[in-house]
Amino acid sequence: MKVLYLELGVGANTPVIIKYPFWKMTYANRNATYACINFGEAFAPPEIRGRSICINADIGNVLSRLKEVKV
């Protein structure tokens, strides 16, 4: 099964709650993708970088732009 771990605006103050567990679960599951949207702190470790989507932007702007996308 494919899994998406979506992180929205998690900063460096409390990475052990969401960021690190998401990285570990992505690393452990080859069908997992890690995605984060965070202005100034969008990154992934090298071990999962190939299965990561990191968007360095304001969350509100990204979500507004997604509303404009027609599928």
N, CA, C and O atoms as CSV, one atom per row, in Angstrom:
chain,resi,resn,atom,element,x,y,z
A,1,MET,N,N,0.839,-1.170,0.000
A,1,MET,CA,C,0.000,0.000,0.000
A,1,MET,C,C,0.892,1.244,0.000
A,1,MET,O,O,1.927,1.273,0.666
A,2,LYS,N,N,0.487,2.256,-0.743
A,2,LYS,CA,C,1.229,3.515,-0.767
A,2,LYS,C,C,0.766,4.399,0.378
A,2,LYS,O,O,-0.410,4.410,0.741
A,3,VAL,N,N,1.726,5.148,0.945
A,3,VAL,CA,C,1.445,6.013,2.085
A,3,VAL,C,C,2.069,7.376,1.826
A,3,VAL,O,O,3.181,7.463,1.305
A,4,LEU,N,N,1.361,8.436,2.187
A,4,LEU,CA,C,1.897,9.790,2.128
A,4,LEU,C,C,1.934,10.352,3.540
A,4,LEU,O,O,0.906,10.441,4.212
A,5,TYR,N,N,3.111,10.726,3.976
A,5,TYR,CA,C,3.258,11.418,5.257
A,5,TYR,C,C,3.354,12.900,4.935
A,5,TYR,O,O,4.366,13.363,4.407
A,6,LEU,N,N,2.301,13.644,5.252
A,6,LEU,CA,C,2.198,15.059,4.903
A,6,LEU,C,C,2.439,15.912,6.141
A,6,LEU,O,O,1.689,15.852,7.114
A,7,GLU,N,N,3.480,16.691,6.083
A,7,GLU,CA,C,3.856,17.567,7.197
A,7,GLU,C,C,3.589,19.010,6.789
A,7,GLU,O,O,4.099,19.479,5.771
A,8,LEU,N,N,2.802,19.701,7.573
A,8,LEU,CA,C,2.459,21.088,7.278
A,8,LEU,C,C,2.979,22.010,8.370
A,8,LEU,O,O,2.424,22.049,9.467
A,9,GLY,N,N,4.026,22.740,8.080
A,9,GLY,CA,C,4.515,23.780,8.973
A,9,GLY,C,C,5.155,23.330,10.266
A,9,GLY,O,O,5.114,24.064,11.253
A,10,VAL,N,N,5.741,22.156,10.294
A,10,VAL,CA,C,6.417,21.701,11.513
A,10,VAL,C,C,7.815,22.294,11.527
A,10,VAL,O,O,8.603,22.071,10.608
A,11,GLY,N,N,8.113,23.038,12.557
A,11,GLY,CA,C,9.412,23.681,12.656
A,11,GLY,C,C,10.422,22.863,13.432
A,11,GLY,O,O,10.170,21.718,13.805
A,12,ALA,N,N,11.560,23.470,13.662
A,12,ALA,CA,C,12.661,22.794,14.353
A,12,ALA,C,C,12.478,22.759,15.869
A,12,ALA,O,O,13.279,22.137,16.567
A,13,ASN,N,N,11.452,23.407,16.385
A,13,ASN,CA,C,11.259,23.429,17.842
A,13,ASN,C,C,10.810,22.090,18.409
A,13,ASN,O,O,11.215,21.719,19.511
A,14,THR,N,N,9.984,21.363,17.674
A,14,THR,CA,C,9.456,20.086,18.173
A,14,THR,C,C,9.518,18.999,17.101
A,14,THR,O,O,8.484,18.416,16.775
A,15,PRO,N,N,10.687,18.708,16.547
A,15,PRO,CA,C,10.756,17.730,15.463
A,15,PRO,C,C,10.480,16.292,15.903
A,15,PRO,O,O,10.125,15.457,15.071
A,16,VAL,N,N,10.634,15.989,17.182
A,16,VAL,CA,C,10.450,14.603,17.628
A,16,VAL,C,C,8.988,14.177,17.629
A,16,VAL,O,O,8.700,12.984,17.717
A,17,ILE,N,N,8.068,15.114,17.535
A,17,ILE,CA,C,6.648,14.786,17.560
A,17,ILE,C,C,6.148,14.353,16.185
A,17,ILE,O,O,5.402,13.379,16.087
A,18,ILE,N,N,6.538,15.048,15.132
A,18,ILE,CA,C,6.042,14.730,13.794
A,18,ILE,C,C,7.179,14.471,12.802
A,18,ILE,O,O,7.208,13.418,12.165
A,19,LYS,N,N,8.104,15.406,12.662
A,19,LYS,CA,C,9.124,15.339,11.619
A,19,LYS,C,C,9.959,14.056,11.677
A,19,LYS,O,O,10.019,13.331,10.685
A,20,TYR,N,N,10.591,13.762,12.785
A,20,TYR,CA,C,11.454,12.577,12.882
A,20,TYR,C,C,10.679,11.273,12.716
A,20,TYR,O,O,11.142,10.383,12.003
A,21,PRO,N,N,9.514,11.128,13.351
A,21,PRO,CA,C,8.746,9.892,13.113
A,21,PRO,C,C,8.347,9.722,11.646
A,21,PRO,O,O,8.394,8.607,11.125
A,22,PHE,N,N,7.956,10.804,10.973
A,22,PHE,CA,C,7.609,10.721,9.557
A,22,PHE,C,C,8.815,10.278,8.742
A,22,PHE,O,O,8.679,9.443,7.847
A,23,TRP,N,N,9.994,10.823,9.034
A,23,TRP,CA,C,11.216,10.432,8.323
A,23,TRP,C,C,11.488,8.943,8.528
A,23,TRP,O,O,11.789,8.222,7.576
A,24,LYS,N,N,11.381,8.490,9.776
A,24,LYS,CA,C,11.660,7.084,10.083
A,24,LYS,C,C,10.672,6.149,9.392
A,24,LYS,O,O,11.071,5.119,8.848
A,25,MET,N,N,9.388,6.500,9.409
A,25,MET,CA,C,8.378,5.654,8.780
A,25,MET,C,C,8.534,5.645,7.257
A,25,MET,O,O,8.305,4.619,6.617
A,26,THR,N,N,8.920,6.774,6.683
A,26,THR,CA,C,9.171,6.826,5.242
A,26,THR,C,C,10.360,5.950,4.882
A,26,THR,O,O,10.320,5.217,3.894
A,27,TYR,N,N,11.405,6.022,5.673
A,27,TYR,CA,C,12.601,5.214,5.431
A,27,TYR,C,C,12.281,3.715,5.519
A,27,TYR,O,O,12.791,2.914,4.736
A,28,ALA,N,N,11.443,3.358,6.470
A,28,ALA,CA,C,11.125,1.947,6.709
A,28,ALA,C,C,10.179,1.358,5.657
A,28,ALA,O,O,10.153,0.141,5.475
A,29,ASN,N,N,9.412,2.189,4.971
A,29,ASN,CA,C,8.416,1.719,4.010
A,29,ASN,C,C,8.768,2.225,2.613
A,29,ASN,O,O,8.641,3.418,2.340
A,30,ARG,N,N,9.201,1.343,1.737
A,30,ARG,CA,C,9.604,1.741,0.380
A,30,ARG,C,C,8.434,2.289,-0.435
A,30,ARG,O,O,8.653,2.911,-1.475
A,31,ASN,N,N,7.200,2.074,0.012
A,31,ASN,CA,C,6.023,2.601,-0.681
A,31,ASN,C,C,5.547,3.926,-0.099
A,31,ASN,O,O,4.472,4.412,-0.450
A,32,ALA,N,N,6.342,4.505,0.784
A,32,ALA,CA,C,5.947,5.751,1.442
A,32,ALA,C,C,6.630,6.952,0.791
A,32,ALA,O,O,7.753,6.867,0.294
A,33,THR,N,N,5.915,8.062,0.813
A,33,THR,CA,C,6.446,9.344,0.363
A,33,THR,C,C,6.287,10.342,1.499
A,33,THR,O,O,5.252,10.389,2.163
A,34,TYR,N,N,7.322,11.133,1.709
A,34,TYR,CA,C,7.291,12.197,2.713
A,34,TYR,C,C,7.120,13.519,1.978
A,34,TYR,O,O,7.845,13.801,1.024
A,35,ALA,N,N,6.170,14.326,2.418
A,35,ALA,CA,C,5.958,15.637,1.816
A,35,ALA,C,C,5.846,16.678,2.917
A,35,ALA,O,O,5.204,16.452,3.943
A,36,CYS,N,N,6.475,17.815,2.690
A,36,CYS,CA,C,6.369,18.893,3.675
A,36,CYS,C,C,6.220,20.229,2.956
A,36,CYS,O,O,6.798,20.470,1.896
A,37,ILE,N,N,5.430,21.072,3.574
A,37,ILE,CA,C,5.283,22.452,3.127
A,37,ILE,C,C,5.645,23.303,4.329
A,37,ILE,O,O,4.970,23.273,5.358
A,38,ASN,N,N,6.717,24.061,4.183
A,38,ASN,CA,C,7.189,24.845,5.314
A,38,ASN,C,C,8.104,25.953,4.818
A,38,ASN,O,O,9.122,25.678,4.183
A,39,PHE,N,N,7.760,27.172,5.095
A,39,PHE,CA,C,8.559,28.310,4.657
A,39,PHE,C,C,9.865,28.372,5.456
A,39,PHE,O,O,9.850,28.627,6.660
A,40,GLY,N,N,10.965,28.145,4.797
A,40,GLY,CA,C,12.277,28.244,5.419
A,40,GLY,C,C,12.798,26.969,6.046
A,40,GLY,O,O,13.969,26.906,6.421
A,41,GLU,N,N,11.958,25.944,6.171
A,41,GLU,CA,C,12.390,24.702,6.820
A,41,GLU,C,C,11.888,23.462,6.087
A,41,GLU,O,O,11.563,22.459,6.722
A,42,ALA,N,N,11.824,23.521,4.780
A,42,ALA,CA,C,11.362,22.375,3.994
A,42,ALA,C,C,12.577,21.584,3.517
A,42,ALA,O,O,13.282,22.005,2.600
A,43,PHE,N,N,12.811,20.443,4.143
A,43,PHE,CA,C,13.944,19.607,3.763
A,43,PHE,C,C,13.701,18.177,4.226
A,43,PHE,O,O,12.827,17.908,5.050
A,44,ALA,N,N,14.492,17.274,3.676
A,44,ALA,CA,C,14.424,15.860,4.047
A,44,ALA,C,C,15.846,15.326,4.127
A,44,ALA,O,O,16.734,15.832,3.440
A,45,PRO,N,N,16.075,14.316,4.949
A,45,PRO,CA,C,17.422,13.746,5.031
A,45,PRO,C,C,17.776,13.008,3.732
A,45,PRO,O,O,16.884,12.587,2.996
A,46,PRO,N,N,19.056,12.854,3.456
A,46,PRO,CA,C,19.486,12.201,2.213
A,46,PRO,C,C,18.907,10.804,2.011
A,46,PRO,O,O,18.666,10.400,0.873
A,47,GLU,N,N,18.683,10.070,3.076
A,47,GLU,CA,C,18.195,8.691,2.979
A,47,GLU,C,C,16.818,8.586,2.336
A,47,GLU,O,O,16.491,7.552,1.754
A,48,ILE,N,N,16.008,9.631,2.430
A,48,ILE,CA,C,14.657,9.581,1.856
A,48,ILE,C,C,14.421,10.687,0.827
A,48,ILE,O,O,13.294,10.865,0.364
A,49,ARG,N,N,15.449,11.417,0.470
A,49,ARG,CA,C,15.286,12.566,-0.417
A,49,ARG,C,C,14.639,12.179,-1.753
A,49,ARG,O,O,13.878,12.964,-2.319
A,50,GLY,N,N,14.934,10.986,-2.255
A,50,GLY,CA,C,14.353,10.549,-3.518
A,50,GLY,C,C,12.870,10.246,-3.443
A,50,GLY,O,O,12.202,10.138,-4.472
A,51,ARG,N,N,12.349,10.108,-2.230
A,51,ARG,CA,C,10.919,9.841,-2.034
A,51,ARG,C,C,10.278,10.967,-1.236
A,51,ARG,O,O,9.323,10.756,-0.488
A,52,SER,N,N,10.823,12.168,-1.410
A,52,SER,CA,C,10.333,13.327,-0.659
A,52,SER,C,C,9.939,14.450,-1.589
A,52,SER,O,O,10.517,14.634,-2.661
A,53,ILE,N,N,8.936,15.199,-1.151
A,53,ILE,CA,C,8.500,16.409,-1.840
A,53,ILE,C,C,8.566,17.517,-0.807
A,53,ILE,O,O,7.788,17.529,0.147
A,54,CYS,N,N,9.491,18.446,-0.990
A,54,CYS,CA,C,9.671,19.525,-0.019
A,54,CYS,C,C,9.387,20.857,-0.704
A,54,CYS,O,O,10.053,21.227,-1.671
A,55,ILE,N,N,8.402,21.562,-0.196
A,55,ILE,CA,C,7.985,22.836,-0.771
A,55,ILE,C,C,8.309,23.936,0.226
A,55,ILE,O,O,7.722,24.008,1.305
A,56,ASN,N,N,9.253,24.791,-0.151
A,56,ASN,CA,C,9.688,25.889,0.699
A,56,ASN,C,C,8.833,27.120,0.378
A,56,ASN,O,O,9.227,27.971,-0.419
A,57,ALA,N,N,7.672,27.197,1.003
A,57,ALA,CA,C,6.736,28.279,0.724
A,57,ALA,C,C,5.741,28.412,1.869
A,57,ALA,O,O,5.658,27.551,2.745
A,58,ASP,N,N,4.996,29.499,1.844
A,58,ASP,CA,C,3.944,29.738,2.818
A,58,ASP,C,C,2.795,28.756,2.582
A,58,ASP,O,O,2.323,28.608,1.454
A,59,ILE,N,N,2.356,28.098,3.628
A,59,ILE,CA,C,1.306,27.079,3.506
A,59,ILE,C,C,0.021,27.669,2.921
A,59,ILE,O,O,-0.603,27.059,2.053
A,60,GLY,N,N,-0.367,28.829,3.383
A,60,GLY,CA,C,-1.592,29.463,2.882
A,60,GLY,C,C,-1.539,29.704,1.389
A,60,GLY,O,O,-2.521,29.466,0.686
A,61,ASN,N,N,-0.403,30.174,0.895
A,61,ASN,CA,C,-0.259,30.413,-0.542
A,61,ASN,C,C,-0.319,29.109,-1.328
A,61,ASN,O,O,-0.957,29.047,-2.379
A,62,VAL,N,N,0.336,28.074,-0.830
A,62,VAL,CA,C,0.338,26.783,-1.521
A,62,VAL,C,C,-1.077,26.212,-1.577
A,62,VAL,O,O,-1.509,25.740,-2.629
A,63,LEU,N,N,-1.793,26.248,-0.472
A,63,LEU,CA,C,-3.153,25.708,-0.459
A,63,LEU,C,C,-4.076,26.513,-1.367
A,63,LEU,O,O,-4.945,25.938,-2.022
A,64,SER,N,N,-3.905,27.821,-1.417
A,64,SER,CA,C,-4.703,28.662,-2.324
A,64,SER,C,C,-4.437,28.295,-3.771
A,64,SER,O,O,-5.358,28.236,-4.586
A,65,ARG,N,N,-3.175,28.048,-4.086
A,65,ARG,CA,C,-2.816,27.665,-5.466
A,65,ARG,C,C,-3.376,26.285,-5.800
A,65,ARG,O,O,-3.786,26.044,-6.936
A,66,LEU,N,N,-3.399,25.379,-4.825
A,66,LEU,CA,C,-3.951,24.049,-5.079
A,66,LEU,C,C,-5.434,24.116,-5.413
A,66,LEU,O,O,-5.931,23.310,-6.200
A,67,LYS,N,N,-6.143,25.069,-4.820
A,67,LYS,CA,C,-7.573,25.219,-5.113
A,67,LYS,C,C,-7.787,25.588,-6.582
A,67,LYS,O,O,-8.823,25.274,-7.167
A,68,GLU,N,N,-6.796,26.254,-7.166
A,68,GLU,CA,C,-6.905,26.703,-8.559
A,68,GLU,C,C,-6.628,25.582,-9.560
A,68,GLU,O,O,-6.982,25.701,-10.733
A,69,VAL,N,N,-6.003,24.504,-9.114
A,69,VAL,CA,C,-5.633,23.401,-10.003
A,69,VAL,C,C,-6.871,22.615,-10.378
A,69,VAL,O,O,-7.655,22.217,-9.516
A,70,LYS,N,N,-7.039,22.397,-11.668
A,70,LYS,CA,C,-8.179,21.607,-12.152
A,70,LYS,C,C,-7.661,20.216,-12.503
A,70,LYS,O,O,-6.691,20.055,-13.244
A,71,VAL,N,N,-8.331,19.237,-11.954
A,71,VAL,CA,C,-7.901,17.842,-12.171
A,71,VAL,C,C,-8.745,17.213,-13.245
A,71,VAL,O,O,-8.547,16.045,-13.580
